[in-house]
Amino acid sequence: MQILNHPFEPFFDKNSKILILGSFPSIKSREEKFYYQHSKNRFWKIFEILFDCELKNIQEQKIFLKTNHIALWDVIASCKIKNSDDKTISYVKVNDIDKLLKKTKIEKIYVLGKIASKYFFKFYPDKEFFELPSSSPANMNYSLEELVERYSIIKENNGISRSR
């Protein structure tokens, strides 16, 4: 396995208040050059349900994110990974989250999945964040309804609490 570099920039603007961090883009997301593009990933479906909207394509997804002041990025800048399996991630270099935070009004950080949370906590131990379950199709521990319930904290805009 070769080391892969994250192929696209974080999605944000200066008014972003919420930062959602995944681990590293799937093969499909790397091909499409935007976050959560695998058809079986439940990320966008969760937000369609929470916000009662339809997000049919990347352009609509970007408009939704800007409208709701949500920034998207990944914890990992480069790594070795087999296919899209987070459990195979090694040789990790993390993104400069502090640099992004200085350009925005981020108040809350949500990290998706155990692998992303592990690396975020390892490299940013003093940053407060809330861990949410991964929306990946590989995470079948949660039904769509359970994920919607857990992710509703983003919409409710509750305070940050470290999940550890």
N, C-alpha and C positions, 0 to 999 in steps of 0.2 A: 504494500500500500504506500502510495506517495502522500506527502503532506499537501493538503488542499487549503487554499486561501478563500476566505469568505468573498463571494463574487459580487456583492452589491452593498451599497451604502445603507446606513440606518435610514428609516423613514421617520421624519419629524419636521416640525417647524418651531419657530421661537415661542409659539404659544402652547406647545405640548405640555400637558400637566401630568400625564400618566405614561409610564414607560413599561412596555411588555417585552420581556426578554425570553427568547427561546435558546436552544443550545447551538445548533448549526443547521443551515438549510438542507432540506432533503434534496435528492437528485432532481425531482420535478421542480422544486422551488429554485434550484440553481439554474435549471434550463429556462424557466420563466422569468428569472431575475426579480422575484418578489416573494414575500413571506407566505408560507402555508398554502402552497398551490397544489399539493397532492390532493387528488379528488376525494380520497378517503379521510383526509385530515379533517377534523371536526371544528377547527378554529373559527372559520367564517360562519359556519352554521350556528355555532353558539351565539355569535354576535347578531346574526339575523333574528334569532329567537329573542334574545335579550332586548334588542332595540326595535323589534317588530319592523324589520326592513328586509330588502332583498339586495344582495351583493353579488351580481352576476359575473363581474369581471374585475380585473385589477384596477381599472380606472374608478369604478364604483367603490371598491375597497379603499382606495386612497382618499377619495372624497369623504367617505365615512370616517376614516381615521382623523383627518384634519378637522372635520366638523366637531368631532368628539374629543379633540385635543389629545389623541393617543399617538404615542411614538412606538415604533417597532424596531427591534434590533435583536441580535443574538449575543450571548455571552462570549462565544468562541470566535476568534479572528482567524485562526488556522489550526488544523489538526490532521491526524490520520483518522479515517473513518471508512468502514466497509459498508458499501451501499449507502443506506440512510439510517443505519442502526446505531443509535446513541450509545448502546452498551459497548460498542467497539472503539469508541473515541479514545485516542491517546495522543501524546506529543502536543499538548494543548498550549496555545498562546491565546490570551484573552483580549477582547476589544477594550479600548480606552473609554470606559463608561463615564469617567469624570469629565472628559472632554465634551461629551454629549450633554451632560448635566449642566455644564457652564453655559451652553448655548440655548437652553430651554428654561421653562418654568416647572420642571418635573417636581411633583410633590410626592408621588407614590410609584414604587417599583414593584411589579409583579413578575415573578420568574416561573416559567412553565416547565414542570417536570423535575425529577430528582437529579438528573445529570447536570442540567443547566444550573440548578440551585447549588449543587455541590461545588461547581467551579466558580460560581458567583461568590459564594461564601468563602471559598479558599482564597480568592484574589481580592475580595472586597469585604473583609470581615467586619468592618465598622459601618457598612451601609445597611440601612434597614430595608427589608423587602418582605413580600408575602409570597410564599410558594403556592402555586396552583398546580393541579394535575395536568400532565401533558395532554394535548388534544390529538396527539398522534394516533393513527389507527392501530399501532402496536400496543397502546395502552388500553386494554379492554377491561381494566379494573373498574372503569366508570362508564355508565350508560350516558347517552347524550343528555338526558334529563338531569343526571347527577352533575355532569360538567357544567350545564347551564346554571344550576343552583350554586355551585362553587364559584363560578366566574361572575355571578351577580354582584359580588363585592366590588368589582370594577365599576359597574354602573351606579351602585349605591355610594361610591366614592368614600368608603370607610377609611379610617386611619390605618397607617402602616403598622404592621407588627411582624417582628422577626419570627420565622416559622420554626426555628430550631430551639 
